[in-house]
C-alpha cells in the first residue's frame, strides 16, 4: 500500500504549556500535567487514525530536574498513575510503547512501570509511541558516541550511520513533522540529531487544549510544505 506523502510517517511533539494552562484556571501546575496526559491519549488515537506510524513526545527533559522538587515528584507519580490508568487501553488500541532516555536517574518503581508498558505492548503495530523521559538531544549524541567507542569502532568508522544506529531513537525513522505547543519557538534539546530535516510547526495552543482539530491544522501546514532535504527540486517544464 502506497503511503500518502501528505501524511507524515513520524510526528514528534514538545508538549508545552501544561503549567500555564493550570495557572489560567487558578489550579496547581500538577493539574495541568494531568490534563496533558489525558490530551496525549486522545492525540495518540488521532495520529493512528490518520495513518501516522510513529509519535514521539517530550515528556520530561534532562533539564526538567531543575524544576521545584514537589513538581518533579508529582510528575514521577503521574507517570505511575498514567501507566495504571491507560496501559490496558493503549495495549488494546494497538499502541506500541517505547521509553527513550537515561533510566539511571529514575526510581526502580518507575523503571518497572516502563518495562511493564513496553512488555505489554511490544507486539502492537498500529502506532509506535516513543516517550522521551529524562531525555536530551545532546545526551543522545554523547551516549551514541560512547557506545561506538565501547563497540571498538575506529575513528574513520564513526559515521553518521554508525551513530544513528546507536541513538535512543534508532527504532524509528527521523521525524517528518516537529510540533511544539505553548507558543515557544525553540527546539529545547529535543531530538537534535533526528530533526535535521524535519518540518517545524509552532502553535500557541497550550498542550492540554491540543486536540484532533489542532493536529489536523498542523498536518495541513505540513502538507503544504515542499521538502527538499538540501536538494533543488526540478522545475516543471
N, C-alpha and C positions, 0 to 999 in steps of 0.2 A: 504494500500500500504506500503510495507516494505521499509524503508529508506536505502540508500546506506551508509554503515559505513565509506566509504572513503570520504564522503561529510560531513563537519561539519554542525551541526544544527545551531550553533551560532558562528559568527565571530566578534571579536572586533578589532578595528584598532585605533592606535595612528597615526594621520595624520600629520607627522612631515616633515619639510623641505620646507615649503612654502616660508619662508623668504630667505633661501639660493637659492632657485630656482629663485626668483626675482633678487637677487644680482648678480647671474651669468649672468643675462641678462641686468644688469645695470638699473634695474627698482626699484621703491619703493617697500617695503615689502607688501604693500596693494595689489599690482598686483599679488603677489604670493598667497595670501589668496583667491583672486578672482578666480585664476586658480584652486586653491584647491577645491572650491565649484563646479566648472564645472567637475573636476575629480570625485568628490563624486557622482554626479548624474549618471555618467557613471558606476561607481563601484556598485552602488545600483542595477542597471539593470542587470549587470553581475552576481552579487550574486544571485539575484532572478532567473535568467535563469539557474543557476547551482543547484538549489534546496535548497539553504541556506535560512532558515526561519527567522533568526534574524541577523541583522547587527547593531552593536553599535560602534559609532565613538566618539572620544575625540575631541570636537570642541573648548572648552575653559575651562581650568582648573581653580580651585580656586586660583592657584598661578599666573595665567596669568595677574591678575590685576597689577602686579609689572612691566609690560611692559610699554613703553612710552605711555603717555596719548593719543597722536594722533593715535597710532596703536590700542589701546583698543577702542577708539571712532570709528575708521574705521571698526573694527571687528563688533561692535554692529550695525553699519549702514549696513554692508554687510549682516548680518542675515536678516534684514528687506527687503533688496533688493532680497535676495535669496528666501524668502517666496513668495514675489510678482512674481518673475520670474518663479519659479519652482513648486509652490504648485499645480497648476492645472494639470501639467504633472504628478507629483508624485501620486496625487489622482487618476488620470485616469489610471495610470500604476499599481494600486493595492497596493501601499505602505502605510502602517500604520505608522504614525509618533508619537513618544513619546519623550517628552523632560524630561531629568533627571538632577537633580542638584538643587542647592539652588536658588530659584527665587527671594528671597528678595532683592538682591543687584542690580537687573537689572531694567530698566525703565518700567513704566506702558505700554508704547507703545510696548516694546519688549515682555512683558508678554502677551499682547493682540494678537500679531502676533503668538506666540506659541500656545495660546488657539485656534486661528483660524485654525492653521495647524492640531492640534490634533482633533478638532471637524470635520473638513472636511474629515479626513482620518480614523476616528475611526472604521468604519465597514470593512476596507480593510484587506485582508488576504494573499496576495501574498508574502509579506515580511514585517517584522516589523523593521523600522529604529528607533533606540534609539539614540538620540543626547545628549551627555553629555556636558552640558554647565554650567559654574560656578560649576563644579563638582570636587570632590576629593574623593579618596577611603577612607581616614581617616574620612572625613566629613560624608560619608555614614554610616560608622560603628557607629560613635557618634550619628547621628540623629536617627538611628535604636534603639540604646540603650536608648536614651531619650524617644522615643516613647513607648518602652517596659515599662519604669517607669511610663509614663503617663497612660498606659493601666492597671496599677496596678499589674503587674506581680511580684510574689515573686522571690527572688534571685534564688531559685532552679528551677524556671520555665523559666529562661532566658537561653535557649538552642540555639544551632546553628540554629535549625529550626525556633525558635521564632524570632531570629534576621533576618534570611533570609527573613522571611515573612514581615519584616518591612523595608527592604532595598529599595533604589530607583529603583533597577533593579528587583524587585520581580515579574514583569510581564514576565520575560524571564528566560530560563534555563541558567546555568553558561556557559560562552563561551567555546567552544571546541578548538578554534584556536584564538590566540592573535597575531596580526601583528603590527609591528612598522616600519614605513618607515623612511628614512632620515639618516640612519647609526648609530643612537644612540642605545645603548644596555642597556636599563633600562625600568622599568615599569612606572615611573613618577607618582605615586599615582593614577593610573587608575584601577578601578575595583579590588582593592586589595583583597577584600573578595572573589570575584567571580572567579578570575583566579588561585585559589589554585592548580588546576589540569589541567589548560589549556596548550595546546601545544604552545610554543613560537616560532615565526619566526621573525627575524630581517633582514631587507633589506636596502641596501644603496640607493635604488631608492627614489628620492625626491617625496613627495606626489603628486604634480601636474602631474608628469610623470607616476604615478601608474595607470595601465590600466588593461584590461581583461587578457592580457598575464602575467602581473606581479601577478595578482590574481591567475591565474592557476599555476604559479610556486610555490606560497605559498601553494596552495591546494595539489599540487603534493608532496611537502615536508611533509605536514600533513598526507597524505595517507600512507606515508612510515614509520610513527611513530607507536610504539607499546604502546598503552595506558593501563596502569596497575592500575592507581588510588591507588597506595600504596600497591597493592597486587602482588603476584607472580603468573604469568600465568602458567598453567600446560604445561609441555613439551610433545611434540608428542612422541608416543611410538617408 
